[in-house]
Amino acid sequence: MAELSKMDKLISLCKRRGFIFPSSEIYGGYSAIYDFGPLGVELSNNIKKAWWRMFVRERDDMVGLDSSILMSPKIWEASGHVQNFSDPLVDCKKCHQRFRADHLLESAGLKPGYDKDQPLDTKGLKCPECGGELTESRQFNLMFKTQVGSMEGSTSEAYLRPETAGGIFVNYKNVQQTMRKKLPFGIGQIGKAFRNEITVENYIFRVREFEQMEIEYFIKPDNWEKHFEELLNLMKKWCAYLGLKEANLVYHEIADEERAFYSKRTIDIEYNYPFGQKELYGLAYRTDYDLGRHQKFSGEDLTYLDPETNEKTLPHVIEPSFGLQRTILAVLSEAFEEVKGGRSTTTESNKEEEMVLRLPYDLAPVKIAIFPLSKKEPLLGIAEDIAKDLCPFWNVQYDETGSVGKRYRRQDEIGTPYCITVDFDTPNDGKVTVRDRDTMEQERVEVKELRNFFQKKLIY
Ligand SMILES: [Zn+2]
C-alpha cells in the first residue's frame, strides 16, 4: 500500500477525532461543503474569538459589525460582482463535468492571461477526466442566486453574499456617526460568505460556503503607506499568534498589471500548505473605489466631514481579509506532527507512529483532560469534582476508558495541552499528576491549587 500523504493523514485525523465532517455525509456528501464537528467548532470559535480580540477589542480605532447575508442586490451591482465576479467555464461534451478553463490552461503549461470579455482559447485542450472534447469557454458568475419574498420574478431576486465586505461599506455611515468615529478607523466583521465555485479543491481550501474575517479600514488618502504597513504588521503578528512559521509564509506583492485597476497596492499572504503554496490572506489598498461606487449607485452622500478642518472627503479604504477555513487548514497543517516509533517512554507505549497536534494552547479545542485511574469511588468522585470545578473556565474532557497511555495519545492527537491523572495516591495526599503535551513532563499538583495552576499556564 502506498504511504498516505500528510494531507490524507490530516483529513483522516479531522474526521476520526470530530474536527471536520463532509456535509450531508449519510446522503453521500454535498458539493465541497463541510461541517465542523464538536472539536472543529471549538477550534473555529477560538480562532474567531482571538481574531476579534486582536483586531477589534484591543484597538481603540476599530469597532465591530454583524451585517446580514441577504442584502439589497444593488450592493452587488455597485461592487461589480454582478458583472465581473465570474470565472471562465468549460464543459466536457462527453462526461459533462465542468472545469475552469484558466486552470486547465495553467496545468497545460500555457499562461491564460485572459480578458474577461474574450472567450479563452481552449483549442487543443481535452477533458482531464475522460479525454473528451470541451465546449468553448464562457463566463460563469460565482454568486448564488435566491428569491426573497413569496413572489417569483426579477424584483425579488437576490444573492447570498459572496463576501462580507459589502455589508461593511453600506453601514459605513451608520457606524461612523453612531460611534462618533474620526478617520482613521476600521470596522471588523466575521461572517459567512458563499461562492458557487466551478472547481473545488484541496479539502476545505476552496469551498462553496465559508467564513470570512474582514476589516475595512477607512483613511484619508495621504499617509496610506503608513496605515498599510501598520495593518501588514498586525497581520504578521496574527500569523505568529497562530503558530505559523515565518518559513511557511510568503508575502507576495501583486504586480501593477495583475492588481485590480483601483488598487494601489495589494499583498497576498501565501502559506505553504501540504499541497503547495497557496493564498491564505490578502491585504489591499482599494482607494476610494468602494465608497465611490456605493455613493454613485445609492445616491447617498458618503463623504466624511472633518470636525477640525471642516473639509469633506470620501474615505479611502485598506482591506485586510482573512478566510476562516484557510486559517484552520494552515493552523492544523502547521501543528500536525507524526512521531515515528512513538514518543512515549512508558511501557504502555505501543511504539507505533503517534500523532501530536502542537496547537497554540489558546487555540486547542480541549484545554484539560481528566483521567481517573479507576472507574470506582473514591477516584471517580474526585475526578468529577475536578471537572466541575474547571469547566466554567476551560473546555475540559473527561475520559475513563483505556490505559493511561492510550488516553494520552487520544489527547495528543487533538492537541490538548494538559492531562490530569487522578491516581490511587490522590485520596491520601490530595494531589494529582499533571502532564504537559509538549514536554511530556509530569508534576504533582494539589487538587485545590489546580485552578490557580492553569490560570498561570493557560493565560493568553
Ligand atoms: Zn470528460
Boltz pocket constraint, residues with backbone or C-beta under 6 A from the ligand:
constraints:
  - pocket:
      binder: B
      contacts: [[A, 92], [A, 93], [A, 94], [A, 95], [A, 96], [A, 97], [A, 127], [A, 128], [A, 129], [A, 130], [A, 131], [A, 132]]
      max_distance: 6.0
